[in-house]
Amino acid sequence: MISSIADKVVNGYIQEACAILDYDIAYVRVIYVPQIDPIAGIPQHAAITADGCLIIDETWANREIANETPTRLRCEVYCKVRMLYQQTKSQTDFNQYAKGAIDDAMAYNNALMALKGLILPMPPFPQIVESLLKRTQKLLKEELGINAEYYLMPKELVKADNVWKFKFTVDDEKKYANRYFSKPQTSTVRIIDSTEKGTETNPFDNANEAFEYIKRLESDAYANDPLLKDIASQQYFYDLNFHQFRVPWASPYVAFYNDSNIPSDGFIVNQNQVHPDGTFHFTLKPNLQGKKFLYRGQSQDYPKPCTPNLFRDETKSYFLDDLIWSQEMELLLMTHPLVKLLEQGVEIMHDHFNILMNLGGLAQHYYHKTRFLDLTSDVDAAKFFATTNYYNRSDEYKPVHETGKLGMIYCYELQMPFAFIPQKGYELSVIGKQVFMRSGAQHGFLLGMDRGMDLKTMPQVKKFYFRHHPDISDEIFKQSNYGKKYFTMDILEEAWKTEYKQRLENGIVSADTVQLNVSRNPGETFESISKKLKDRNITVDDSYHPSFSEELINKYYESIKDGWWEEFCSDIYFYGGDTALYKDCLMRIPERPEYKWAFEKQ
């Protein structure tokens, strides 16, 4: 019997092969058999039938998936889908074993693998290699409109001989750059008539009415954004920095790609940035398919600028006494076993994934002042914050019942291609899903802002007012499980409430935190920072090191036994035909001996 993961991978490869060909996937019916009879004594793993069936040797397919070596399975599926396509197109007898059919299928397989950023190992026969590469090059040009040239990969990079890749020609690379990176995009949000609802003088009647309007506005803006629609339907990602086609999860746009297999509330593994040591970092990015806006809900429009909490005291110009506490939390976070593991990275399917733990962003979500302003891609999360008030003394949210006040929603327009590129005075980044769950529950993004920036005046921001309605506020609060959906209890929350909050109130910070601050401020010393802290009634204590208590770490290990890791991974997705295999490998990380230290008490 075919395994569920192998079946999902096969169907993922079929979808990829059909998409490039614009071939209706309904034409491809899959039949699994225990074993396919050899032809002329040569084993075969897949075949097609005259009535449009793809037959796959299930024993072999299961073994390929179990061994995490799906390349041959991918090639078989790509080749056989190409043959089915040619068979349908010719509407005559089609011999899948004819040399011409095999050569054509091999060229198509290589073309699609090249576009997916995969290397092309070739047989050690120069004439055969040259012929196959030329056929692939011709297919790319004539069928897909891609002018590409092939090149031999350096052996020291791939640890193998005779491995090839394709890249754009110089002219086509320029066209690609002009298409996706040439100039900032202008707004595609239509001009909002002053007579429409949503202004301070003519607000929406309630939050639900406001968001119904916003969703229609967003849908129209998306429909009028040809670049974003083009990005969403991309069949490949070309990296202009490396001058090569790369795997889809390396694309900065992957969260926008159309993929019906990824739910709207899922998180997509997305290559984020290059670390100074040359390794890549990844984020678990909220799904942005069909999105044009990020949102920020507020229960009222404050008269002052909308700016991060670090800058809300306009009399302050030096922020050491605020930042030192978020830096102390960073050190605390870095002692968690899973934070350490994901920051160091894990091997999945022969690729190394360093999952970026946004330490500053987590400090923002757990009570500290930072230069970040929270945004969300989730309408329900924005509704929650727009219809509740936070009470600091009791540390809880309550629904707004004051009908005389107006709530508001900010809509931050994602103007591609530079929405996530740092701009003068601000930069948009991802916090997304983290080991500590608040940011993921809120589908969070962070707008890092310099002092003096105001969300209200940013050109890509639209704001809408609505009247508070007690029944609707209560309904939204109930749907959020009375706030617990967005503020789940975890060991970071417990550490804060049982220990670190008291230290903040008493003005006691660790010597380790001072050292961290000094490392980020050239020209400062331990003594100079300590003196400045003392002037602000903050004492430096070298008797403790920020860390989770043994009791809390044991609680984490117990949660792992109760299925925490499986739940954590349940809504994480890798874009691509083999997403099911990547996810299965991720799920099984705790079973691997080299990673057990992060999941079991040693």
NORRAHU-V517246 format. One record per residue. N is the residue number from 1. PSI is psi in radians with two decimals (999 if undefined). Layout:
BEGIN
N_PSI, N_PSI
END
This chain:
BEGIN
1_2.41, 2_2.42, 3_2.68, 4_-0.63, 5_-0.76, 6_-0.72, 7_-0.74, 8_-0.70, 9_-0.78, 10_-0.84, 11_-0.54, 12_-0.74, 13_-0.63, 14_-0.77, 15_-0.77, 16_-0.78, 17_-0.69, 18_-0.63, 19_-0.78, 20_-0.63, 21_-0.16, 22_0.78, 23_2.20, 24_2.10, 25_-0.34, 26_-0.35, 27_-0.25, 28_1.97, 29_2.31, 30_2.30, 31_2.22, 32_2.35, 33_2.67, 34_-0.65, 35_2.48, 36_2.33, 37_2.41, 38_2.65, 39_2.13, 40_0.64, 41_-0.01, 42_2.14, 43_2.52, 44_2.58, 45_-0.28, 46_2.67, 47_2.93, 48_2.78, 49_2.87, 50_-0.40, 51_0.32, 52_0.44, 53_2.50, 54_2.02, 55_2.27, 56_2.37, 57_1.86, 58_-0.58, 59_-0.81, 60_-0.78, 61_-0.76, 62_-0.71, 63_-0.73, 64_-0.72, 65_-0.74, 66_-0.58, 67_-0.01, 68_0.70, 69_1.21, 70_0.10, 71_-0.78, 72_-0.64, 73_-0.75, 74_-0.84, 75_-0.75, 76_-0.79, 77_-0.83, 78_-0.82, 79_-0.77, 80_-0.58, 81_-0.68, 82_-0.74, 83_-0.71, 84_-0.71, 85_-0.82, 86_-0.63, 87_-0.78, 88_-0.72, 89_-0.67, 90_-0.49, 91_0.53, 92_3.09, 93_2.32, 94_2.17, 95_1.82, 96_-0.27, 97_0.02, 98_2.54, 99_-0.73, 100_-0.72, 101_-0.71, 102_-0.77, 103_-0.75, 104_-0.77, 105_-0.69, 106_-0.69, 107_-0.73, 108_-0.77, 109_-0.82, 110_-0.66, 111_-0.80, 112_-0.69, 113_-0.67, 114_-0.77, 115_-0.50, 116_0.10, 117_0.33, 118_2.62, 119_2.72, 120_1.65, 121_2.41, 122_2.75, 123_2.74, 124_0.83, 125_1.78, 126_-0.72, 127_-0.72, 128_-0.76, 129_-0.86, 130_-0.73, 131_-0.77, 132_-0.73, 133_-0.69, 134_-0.70, 135_-0.70, 136_-0.77, 137_-0.74, 138_-0.74, 139_-0.75, 140_-0.74, 141_-0.87, 142_-0.59, 143_-0.55, 144_-0.05, 145_0.47, 146_2.06, 147_1.94, 148_2.77, 149_2.59, 150_2.71, 151_2.67, 152_2.26, 153_2.41, 154_2.34, 155_-0.60, 156_-0.36, 157_-0.69, 158_-0.09, 159_0.60, 160_2.76, 161_2.68, 162_0.81, 163_2.28, 164_2.76, 165_2.91, 166_2.65, 167_2.83, 168_2.63, 169_2.89, 170_-0.77, 171_-0.77, 172_-0.52, 173_-0.68, 174_-0.71, 175_-0.73, 176_-0.75, 177_-0.76, 178_-0.58, 179_-0.71, 180_-0.28, 181_0.16, 182_-0.73, 183_2.67, 184_2.53, 185_2.53, 186_2.88, 187_2.46, 188_0.15, 189_2.23, 190_2.68, 191_2.21, 192_2.14, 193_2.38, 194_-0.30, 195_-0.21, 196_2.80, 197_2.78, 198_-0.19, 199_2.96, 200_-0.58, 201_-0.31, 202_1.18, 203_2.85, 204_2.71, 205_-0.44, 206_3.04, 207_-0.68, 208_-0.73, 209_-0.70, 210_-0.79, 211_-0.51, 212_-0.74, 213_-0.79, 214_-0.71, 215_-0.64, 216_-0.72, 217_-0.73, 218_-0.75, 219_-0.74, 220_-0.73, 221_-0.69, 222_-0.77, 223_-0.48, 224_0.22, 225_1.55, 226_-0.59, 227_-0.80, 228_-0.69, 229_-0.65, 230_-0.78, 231_-0.77, 232_-0.50, 233_0.17, 234_2.36, 235_-0.10, 236_2.84, 237_2.19, 238_2.15, 239_1.94, 240_-0.39, 241_-0.67, 242_-0.08, 243_0.90, 244_2.74, 245_2.43, 246_2.86, 247_2.60, 248_-0.63, 249_-0.10, 250_-0.17, 251_2.39, 252_-0.21, 253_0.04, 254_-0.54, 255_-0.28, 256_-0.22, 257_2.51, 258_2.16, 259_1.84, 260_-0.23, 261_-0.20, 262_2.06, 263_2.76, 264_-0.44, 265_0.28, 266_2.96, 267_2.35, 268_2.25, 269_2.11, 270_2.14, 271_2.31, 272_-0.85, 273_2.88, 274_2.19, 275_2.67, 276_-0.45, 277_0.06, 278_-0.15, 279_2.72, 280_2.52, 281_2.63, 282_2.66, 283_2.80, 284_1.61, 285_2.30, 286_2.49, 287_2.21, 288_0.31, 289_2.21, 290_0.07, 291_2.46, 292_-0.32, 293_2.61, 294_2.72, 295_2.71, 296_2.06, 297_2.40, 298_2.52, 299_-0.24, 300_2.87, 301_1.84, 302_2.51, 303_-0.45, 304_2.93, 305_2.61, 306_1.79, 307_2.81, 308_2.69, 309_-0.38, 310_-0.51, 311_0.20, 312_-0.35, 313_1.75, 314_-0.18, 315_-0.21, 316_2.48, 317_-0.03, 318_2.26, 319_0.39, 320_-0.78, 321_-0.32, 322_-0.82, 323_-0.49, 324_-0.54, 325_-0.66, 326_-0.55, 327_-0.59, 328_-0.68, 329_-0.61, 330_-0.79, 331_-0.67, 332_-0.83, 333_-0.68, 334_-0.14, 335_-0.08, 336_2.32, 337_-0.72, 338_-0.59, 339_-0.77, 340_-0.79, 341_-0.88, 342_-0.58, 343_-0.70, 344_-0.58, 345_2.70, 346_2.65, 347_2.16, 348_2.06, 349_0.76, 350_0.20, 351_2.62, 352_2.17, 353_1.88, 354_1.90, 355_2.06, 356_2.09, 357_1.95, 358_1.52, 359_-0.74, 360_-0.69, 361_-0.67, 362_-0.66, 363_-0.65, 364_-0.72, 365_-0.28, 366_1.07, 367_-0.10, 368_2.78, 369_2.34, 370_-3.14, 371_0.31, 372_2.52, 373_2.34, 374_2.36, 375_2.84, 376_2.65, 377_0.00, 378_2.11, 379_-0.75, 380_-0.67, 381_-0.73, 382_-0.69, 383_-0.76, 384_-0.89, 385_-0.40, 386_-0.32, 387_0.27, 388_2.76, 389_2.51, 390_2.34, 391_1.92, 392_-0.68, 393_-0.73, 394_-0.07, 395_1.03, 396_2.75, 397_2.51, 398_2.56, 399_2.53, 400_2.26, 401_-0.12, 402_1.81, 403_-0.25, 404_-0.15, 405_2.71, 406_2.34, 407_2.96, 408_2.75, 409_2.23, 410_2.37, 411_2.02, 412_1.99, 413_2.25, 414_1.76, 415_1.76, 416_2.70, 417_0.06, 418_0.36, 419_-0.60, 420_0.31, 421_2.32, 422_2.34, 423_3.01, 424_1.97, 425_-0.16, 426_2.83, 427_2.45, 428_2.30, 429_3.03, 430_2.38, 431_-0.80, 432_-2.52, 433_2.32, 434_3.02, 435_-0.63, 436_2.32, 437_-0.18, 438_-0.86, 439_-0.64, 440_-0.76, 441_-0.56, 442_0.04, 443_1.02, 444_2.52, 445_2.76, 446_2.29, 447_1.75, 448_2.22, 449_2.45, 450_2.78, 451_2.35, 452_-0.28, 453_2.55, 454_2.09, 455_-0.59, 456_-0.51, 457_0.03, 458_2.34, 459_-0.46, 460_0.16, 461_2.31, 462_2.53, 463_2.55, 464_2.42, 465_2.65, 466_2.75, 467_2.43, 468_2.43, 469_1.98, 470_-0.75, 471_-0.70, 472_-0.68, 473_-0.75, 474_-0.71, 475_-0.79, 476_-0.70, 477_-0.72, 478_-0.71, 479_-0.43, 480_0.20, 481_0.76, 482_0.66, 483_-0.27, 484_-0.43, 485_-0.63, 486_-0.19, 487_1.10, 488_2.52, 489_2.34, 490_-3.14, 491_-0.38, 492_-0.73, 493_-0.76, 494_-0.74, 495_-0.71, 496_-0.86, 497_-0.54, 498_-0.33, 499_-0.93, 500_-0.53, 501_-0.72, 502_-0.68, 503_-0.72, 504_-0.81, 505_-0.55, 506_-0.12, 507_0.78, 508_2.16, 509_2.64, 510_2.71, 511_-0.56, 512_-0.68, 513_-0.66, 514_-0.75, 515_-0.72, 516_-0.76, 517_-0.74, 518_-0.68, 519_-0.36, 520_-0.01, 521_1.52, 522_2.40, 523_-0.31, 524_2.79, 525_2.95, 526_-0.73, 527_-0.72, 528_-0.70, 529_-0.70, 530_-0.70, 531_-0.74, 532_-0.62, 533_-0.72, 534_-0.68, 535_-0.34, 536_0.39, 537_0.61, 538_2.19, 539_2.42, 540_2.20, 541_2.09, 542_0.24, 543_-0.10, 544_2.78, 545_2.25, 546_2.15, 547_2.75, 548_2.48, 549_2.78, 550_-0.64, 551_-0.76, 552_-0.67, 553_-0.67, 554_-0.62, 555_-0.66, 556_-0.82, 557_-0.64, 558_-0.65, 559_-0.57, 560_-0.74, 561_-0.51, 562_0.13, 563_0.31, 564_-0.76, 565_-0.74, 566_-0.70, 567_-0.70, 568_-0.72, 569_-0.22, 570_-0.53, 571_0.40, 572_2.37, 573_2.52, 574_2.26, 575_2.36, 576_2.92, 577_-0.53, 578_0.49, 579_-0.63, 580_-0.64, 581_-0.76, 582_-0.79, 583_-0.69, 584_-0.71, 585_-0.69, 586_-0.77, 587_-0.60, 588_0.16, 589_-0.75, 590_-0.35, 591_-0.28, 592_2.29, 593_-0.66, 594_-0.23, 595_0.00, 596_-0.50, 597_-0.46, 598_-0.18, 599_-0.21, 600_2.53, 601_2.23, 602_999
END
